[in-house]
Amino acid sequence: MASPISGGTAFDFGAATQAPAVQLQTTTTPTPFRQLTKAPGGDTIKLSEGAQVRLLSSQGETVPQIIIDTALSTQAVNSYLGLTQAPPPVVASK
């Protein structure tokens, strides 16, 4: 028969600590404004297409998300990220 252990804290009993809830921020900023970034001095700068693609990629966006956000072609996004497309598979004929 198991009996409860008195005293101690949740940490003492091996319970995982609770992380604070993460607040997700949703943005409804149109795509053209996403190209504008605040510089440390409060100035606004416009990123080149390549810089914007690399920034979005470094922020964890996938290639399809970047294509939608920037309205660039798949080929352009892949080029800015240094990705190459695999050649189509060769089908052997008999």
VENPEBEL-V70039 format. One record per helix or strand of 2 or more residues. SS is the DSSP state (~ for helix, > for strand). FROM is the first residue (numbers start at 1). LEN is the number of residues. If there is no record, write none. Layout:
ss = [SS & SS]
from = [FROM & FROM]
len = [LEN & LEN]
//
This chain:
ss = [~ & > & > & ~ & ~ & ~]
from = [31 & 36 & 44 & 49 & 63 & 74]
len = [4 & 3 & 3 & 10 & 8 & 8]
//
